[in-house]
Amino acid sequence: MTSFKDAYQKVLALYQDFGHEQVSLETAMGRVLAEDIVADRNFPPFNRATKDGIALNYDTIEKGRTSFKIEGVLAAGMPSQLLLDTSNCLEIMTGAVVPDNADTVVMYEHLIIENGSATLTKNPNRGQDIHLDGSDQKKGELVLEKHCILSAAEIGVLAAVGKASIKVLTLPKVAIVSTGNELVEVEEVPLPHQIRKSNIHTLYAALSEEGIVPTKLHLPDEKASIKKALDNTLKEHNAVLLSGGVSKGKFDFLPQVLEELGVEKIFHGVYQRPGKPFWFGIQRETKTVVFSFPGNPVSTFANYNVYFKDWLKRSLGLPLPKIDVILKEAVAVKGDLTLLLRVKIMFNRGHLVASLVKENGSGDLCSLVNTDGFIVLEPKIDAYEVGELVPFVPTRDLL
């Protein structure tokens, strides 16, 4: 048995480098950037009108002129034009190039347009309503740093700098494996002694949120079958997530099989609840890491979110943000087990407040519907008090 803190650090210490790959802009959403991106031109690349109206030279206003003859119309996408007479103006649309000899844009709402002239109804400020060339970014400047997660905002920037193909970090190949003769398919009607598979679908859904499409595999409680299937699985994947068959029952063959397949045990058993029988190891030859979770659904769910997700972040070079929440009620944690307690989160004046979820042990799958995450409480002599800050591991988007 190992402590919760030691188990967590040992998992993170075996982070992996999966390399990188090129993907199209259309498929890059949610991926981790593997290269620095610099501006290929100034942003914006010209003095750009930000309002529909007229472009003029402000010097003429200082000379007392308030009415301007309109020489023409400039639309977005037109090449740069010249204001032939600086006592005149050009109508200009949002996004159009401001003429070199004009330095101010006045929107239509502050004008009267009639008989080919524009008359001011409100005096402008010099240089107003012009997005200046290079004022956002200069050519060659860094616009995106590698190891950022690509959201819609970053996708827009990549498009603007002409990156139709992007270098991103390769995601791991993951297999999820369920074990147990009591498990049947979702569409089946289970017999009284059977239950439908749920853990493998929970893990599949959780991995899909990370952009990973895992291999799914179910194994019966037969040692020979388990060994043959896992031998191939270990060779073809970077990480294997197993659910069930890892405790001390007579049909829990996984620890013995993994040892026979050359998987080095890093630890088996963690001083925590739920998920105490958690087994973790690595096959050094293939560098495949193995997360063997207990079969109870809350144990699998908690260990996935606490251990695997942070292992994945560390492997992808992402930060591991630490979140604290405020306890709404006192909690006593005695003995030697770290508790991973299901909580519901509420917002109170911008603070995250955690209240315990009513649950019925680690087999209570339905309690996860009301769970926003787990608070992590180490054993201590005195109870955790109302209002105390405690570590929190989210399991869903709180917003």
C-alpha distance (Angstrom), angle and dihedral (degrees) to the residues before:
residue distance angle dihedral
M1 . . .
T2 3.77 . .
S3 3.76 133.2 .
F4 3.78 120.9 -99.2
K5 3.81 92.8 -113.3
D6 3.81 92.9 49.1
A7 3.80 92.2 47.3
Y8 3.81 91.2 50.7
Q9 3.81 93.0 49.6
K10 3.82 92.4 46.3
V11 3.81 90.5 53.4
L12 3.81 92.7 49.6
A13 3.81 91.3 46.7
L14 3.82 89.6 64.5
Y15 3.80 95.8 58.2
Q16 3.80 115.1 147.3
D17 3.80 138.7 -140.7
F18 3.80 110.0 -134.8
G19 3.81 95.5 -179.2
H20 3.77 124.8 -129.3
E21 3.79 140.3 -79.2
Q22 3.79 140.7 -167.8
V23 3.79 117.7 -107.6
S24 3.78 132.8 176.7
L25 3.78 120.5 -101.4
E26 3.81 89.5 -113.4
T27 3.83 92.3 59.2
A28 3.82 98.6 38.9
M29 3.81 98.0 89.5
G30 3.81 111.5 124.4
R31 3.81 94.5 7.6
V32 3.81 125.0 124.8
L33 3.79 114.8 -109.3
A34 3.81 113.6 -122.0
E35 3.81 99.1 -169.7
D36 3.78 139.0 48.8
I37 3.80 112.7 -108.3
V38 3.80 120.9 -145.7
A39 3.79 129.9 -170.3
D40 3.79 111.8 -94.8
R41 3.84 90.4 -158.4
N42 3.78 138.5 3.4
F43 3.81 117.2 -66.0
P44 2.93 108.4 -107.7
P45 3.81 94.1 19.7
F46 3.84 93.1 -149.9
N47 3.79 140.6 14.5
R48 3.79 99.9 -72.9
A49 3.78 129.2 -159.5
T50 3.81 112.6 -125.2
K51 3.82 96.3 -169.6
D52 3.79 138.0 44.5
G53 3.81 108.3 -112.6
I54 3.79 136.7 76.0
A55 3.81 134.7 -35.3
L56 3.80 116.3 -141.5
N57 3.79 144.0 158.9
Y58 3.78 109.9 -98.9
D59 3.82 93.1 -147.7
T60 3.81 89.0 74.2
I61 3.81 90.5 57.3
E62 3.79 90.0 52.4
K63 3.78 87.1 54.3
G64 3.80 89.1 58.3
R65 3.81 102.1 -98.7
T66 3.81 116.0 143.8
S67 3.82 101.2 165.4
F68 3.78 124.9 61.8
K69 3.79 133.1 -169.6
I70 3.81 111.7 -124.7
E71 3.83 111.8 -124.3
G72 3.79 96.8 -175.0
V73 3.81 147.1 -51.7
L74 3.81 128.3 -79.1
A75 3.81 118.9 -157.0
A76 3.79 129.0 -170.0
G77 3.80 109.2 -88.6
M78 3.81 95.2 32.2
P79 3.83 118.7 122.0
S80 3.78 117.5 -105.3
Q81 3.81 112.8 -71.4
L82 3.79 131.8 -160.5
L83 3.79 126.1 -122.5
L84 3.81 97.0 -132.6
D85 3.80 96.0 -160.7
T86 3.81 117.0 30.4
S87 3.81 88.7 -151.0
N88 3.80 87.7 66.0
C89 3.80 133.1 60.0
L90 3.78 141.5 -138.6
E91 3.77 124.3 -134.2
I92 3.80 107.0 -120.4
M93 3.79 133.9 -168.7
T94 3.80 127.9 -145.2
G95 3.80 110.5 -80.2
A96 3.80 95.7 21.3
V97 3.82 123.7 129.1
V98 3.80 111.8 -96.5
P99 3.85 110.4 -130.0
D100 3.82 114.9 -107.0
N101 3.81 92.4 -119.3
A102 3.81 93.6 49.6
D103 3.78 121.2 76.9
T104 3.80 106.6 172.4
V105 3.81 136.4 55.4
V106 3.81 122.4 -155.3
M107 3.78 117.4 -164.5
Y108 3.81 122.1 -128.1
E109 3.81 91.3 -111.9
H110 3.84 88.5 69.3
L111 3.81 95.4 47.5
I112 3.75 143.5 72.2
I113 3.80 111.6 -144.9
E114 3.82 116.1 -161.1
N115 3.78 138.9 136.4
G116 3.80 93.3 7.2
S117 3.80 94.4 -55.6
A118 3.79 136.6 101.2
T119 3.80 119.3 -141.9
L120 3.80 123.2 -165.0
T121 3.80 118.9 -120.9
K122 3.79 92.5 178.2
N123 3.78 128.4 29.0
P124 3.83 112.6 -114.8
N125 3.80 130.2 -144.2
R126 3.76 119.6 -113.1
G127 3.79 111.3 -92.7
Q128 3.78 96.4 9.5
D129 3.81 123.9 156.4
I130 3.81 94.8 14.7
H131 3.80 121.8 122.3
L132 3.82 99.7 -148.2
D133 3.80 123.7 -129.9
G134 3.82 109.6 -93.7
S135 3.81 94.7 -0.7
D136 3.83 92.0 127.8
Q137 3.81 100.2 39.8
K138 3.78 135.7 -12.1
K139 3.79 122.3 -133.0
G140 3.82 109.3 -84.4
E141 3.80 95.4 21.1
L142 3.81 120.2 129.2
V143 3.81 111.7 -99.7
L144 3.83 100.9 167.9
E145 3.80 129.0 22.8
K146 3.78 121.5 -144.4
H147 3.80 118.2 -104.3
C148 3.79 92.8 42.8
I149 3.80 119.1 127.6
L150 3.79 111.4 -115.1
S151 3.79 111.6 -121.6
A152 3.80 128.1 168.1
A153 3.83 90.0 -81.4
E154 3.81 93.4 55.6
I155 3.81 91.5 44.5
G156 3.80 88.5 57.6
V157 3.81 91.5 51.4
L158 3.81 91.6 48.3
A159 3.79 90.0 52.4
A160 3.81 91.0 48.9
V161 3.82 92.2 54.8
G162 3.80 92.7 47.4
K163 3.81 99.6 -106.5
A164 3.79 103.4 152.4
S165 3.81 88.7 159.1
I166 3.80 122.3 40.4
K167 3.80 133.7 -165.4
V168 3.81 108.9 -128.0
L169 3.79 134.3 170.8
T170 3.79 112.7 -92.1
L171 3.78 114.2 -114.2
P172 3.80 117.8 -128.0
K173 3.77 122.3 -99.4
V174 3.78 103.4 -116.3
A175 3.79 131.1 -169.3
I176 3.79 121.7 -163.0
V177 3.78 115.3 -157.2
S178 3.78 128.5 -171.1
T179 3.80 123.0 -167.1
G180 3.78 134.5 -165.2
N181 3.79 139.2 90.7
E182 3.79 90.3 -128.7
L183 3.81 92.7 68.3
V184 3.81 123.0 94.9
E185 3.80 133.1 177.7
V186 3.79 120.9 -79.5
E187 3.78 94.1 -112.4
E188 3.83 93.6 51.3
V189 3.78 125.8 94.5
P190 3.82 103.3 -122.8
L191 3.77 121.8 -134.2
P192 3.81 116.9 -121.9
H193 3.81 91.2 -90.9
Q194 3.82 95.5 45.9
I195 3.82 137.2 76.8
R196 3.79 132.5 -162.1
K197 3.79 120.2 -105.1
S198 3.78 111.4 -97.4
N199 3.82 109.5 149.2
I200 3.77 94.1 64.0
H201 3.81 90.6 52.3
T202 3.80 91.8 46.1
L203 3.80 90.2 53.0
Y204 3.80 92.5 44.4
A205 3.80 90.8 53.4
A206 3.82 92.7 45.2
L207 3.81 92.2 50.5
S208 3.80 91.3 47.9
E209 3.81 87.5 61.1
E210 3.81 86.5 61.0
G211 3.81 91.9 50.3
I212 3.82 92.3 -105.8
V213 3.80 121.4 132.5
P214 3.80 103.4 -161.5
T215 3.78 131.8 -158.4
K216 3.82 110.9 -109.0
L217 3.79 121.8 -144.3
H218 3.79 135.2 168.3
L219 3.79 122.3 -161.6
P220 3.81 129.6 -166.2
D221 3.79 121.0 -130.1
E222 3.81 92.1 -92.3
K223 3.77 118.2 118.5
A224 3.82 96.9 -147.5
S225 3.79 93.1 50.1
I226 3.79 92.2 46.5
K227 3.81 92.8 49.7
K228 3.81 94.8 48.8
A229 3.79 94.1 47.6
L230 3.79 95.3 44.6
D231 3.80 92.7 48.2
N232 3.81 90.1 62.9
T233 3.79 93.8 38.0
L234 3.80 93.3 54.5
K235 3.81 90.8 52.6
E236 3.80 94.3 51.4
H237 3.82 103.4 43.1
N238 3.79 140.8 58.0
A239 3.79 93.5 -144.5
V240 3.78 134.2 19.0
L241 3.80 121.1 -159.2
L242 3.79 113.7 -162.6
S243 3.77 126.6 -171.5
G244 3.80 120.3 -158.8
G245 3.78 134.1 -4.6
V246 3.79 94.6 77.2
S247 3.80 103.5 102.3
K248 3.84 127.7 81.1
G249 3.80 100.5 -82.3
K250 3.80 121.9 126.5
F251 3.81 90.6 -109.1
D252 3.81 96.1 45.3
F253 3.79 95.5 107.2
L254 3.79 99.7 156.2
P255 3.83 101.2 94.6
Q256 3.83 91.5 50.7
V257 3.81 93.7 43.3
L258 3.80 93.0 48.6
E259 3.79 90.3 51.1
E260 3.81 91.0 50.3
L261 3.82 89.5 51.0
G262 3.79 91.3 55.7
V263 3.79 97.6 -103.9
E264 3.79 108.4 151.0
K265 3.78 112.3 -133.6
I266 3.80 111.0 -130.1
F267 3.78 92.8 179.3
H268 3.79 140.5 -23.0
G269 3.75 116.0 -159.2
V270 3.80 128.3 19.7
Y271 3.79 128.0 -149.9
Q272 3.79 92.6 -116.5
R273 3.78 141.0 102.7
P274 2.99 124.4 -110.0
G275 3.79 107.0 25.9
K276 3.79 100.1 29.1
P277 3.88 97.1 150.0
F278 3.86 91.4 56.1
W279 3.84 110.9 148.6
F280 3.82 121.7 -159.5
G281 3.78 130.9 -179.0
I282 3.78 148.3 137.6
Q283 3.78 136.1 -126.9
R284 3.78 99.3 -137.8
E285 3.82 95.2 -160.4
T286 3.81 94.4 59.6
K287 3.85 95.8 22.2
T288 3.79 87.3 -128.5
V289 3.79 113.8 156.6
V290 3.79 119.5 -148.2
F291 3.78 124.1 -150.5
S292 3.79 107.3 -171.2
F293 3.79 107.6 -172.5
P294 3.80 127.2 -167.9
G295 3.80 112.5 -100.6
N296 3.80 99.2 -117.9
P297 3.81 106.0 105.7
V298 3.81 97.5 -127.4
S299 3.82 90.5 48.2
T300 3.79 91.2 53.2
F301 3.81 92.4 44.6
A302 3.80 94.5 47.9
N303 3.79 95.3 46.8
Y304 3.80 92.2 46.9
N305 3.80 92.0 53.9
V306 3.80 97.1 39.9
Y307 3.80 100.4 41.2
F308 3.79 113.8 14.3
K309 3.80 98.1 44.1
D310 3.80 92.7 52.0
W311 3.82 90.7 44.6
L312 3.81 87.6 54.0
K313 3.82 92.6 48.0
R314 3.79 91.6 49.3
S315 3.81 90.3 48.6
L316 3.81 90.3 52.5
G317 3.80 93.6 47.2
L318 3.80 93.3 -112.1
P319 3.81 124.0 145.4
L320 3.78 119.9 -103.2
P321 3.80 103.1 -133.4
K322 3.77 115.6 -152.7
I323 3.80 114.9 -141.6
D324 3.79 125.4 -166.1
V325 3.80 124.5 -165.9
I326 3.79 133.2 -168.0
L327 3.79 117.4 -109.7
K328 3.78 114.2 -124.3
E329 3.80 92.3 -165.0
A330 3.78 137.4 26.7
V331 3.82 118.4 -97.6
A332 3.80 127.7 -166.0
V333 3.82 116.7 -149.8
K334 3.78 111.6 -173.7
G335 3.78 131.2 162.7
D336 3.79 122.5 36.3
L337 3.82 104.0 -62.0
T338 3.79 125.9 104.2
L339 3.80 107.8 -135.3
L340 3.81 123.1 -136.9
L341 3.78 100.0 -162.3
R342 3.78 125.4 -168.0
V343 3.79 112.6 -121.8
K344 3.77 141.4 -179.8
I345 3.80 115.2 -137.9
M346 3.79 125.3 -138.5
F347 3.77 128.6 -178.0
N348 3.80 116.5 -126.2
R349 3.81 114.6 180.0
G350 3.77 90.6 -33.1
H351 3.81 95.3 -45.7
L352 3.80 125.5 114.8
V353 3.79 112.0 -122.1
A354 3.82 120.6 -169.3
S355 3.79 125.3 -151.5
L356 3.80 121.9 -175.7
V357 3.80 118.0 -104.6
K358 3.78 116.5 -127.5
E359 3.81 105.2 -114.4
N360 3.76 143.6 162.2
G361 3.79 105.0 -138.7
S362 3.80 135.2 -72.9
G363 3.80 92.9 -47.6
D364 3.81 92.9 60.0
L365 3.80 99.6 106.9
C366 3.80 93.9 167.0
S367 3.82 91.6 62.2
L368 3.81 89.0 69.1
V369 3.80 89.7 69.8
N370 3.81 88.4 69.1
T371 3.80 93.9 40.2
D372 3.80 123.4 102.5
G373 3.79 93.5 178.7
F374 3.78 146.7 -52.8
I375 3.77 130.5 -75.1
V376 3.80 113.3 -144.7
L377 3.79 112.7 -138.5
E378 3.80 120.8 -176.9
P379 3.82 117.9 -152.8
K380 3.80 114.8 -91.8
I381 3.78 138.3 162.1
D382 3.79 97.3 -115.3
A383 3.78 123.5 53.5
Y384 3.77 121.7 -104.4
E385 3.79 103.7 -102.7
V386 3.79 132.7 -135.6
G387 3.81 108.1 -87.6
E388 3.82 94.5 23.8
L389 3.80 118.6 137.3
V390 3.81 114.1 -120.8
P391 3.85 134.1 174.7
F392 3.79 116.2 -90.3
V393 3.81 132.3 -161.3
P394 3.83 111.3 -161.9
T395 3.79 119.5 -143.4
R396 3.79 97.6 -175.4
D397 3.81 140.0 27.9
L398 3.80 103.5 -83.0
L399 3.79 93.1 -157.5
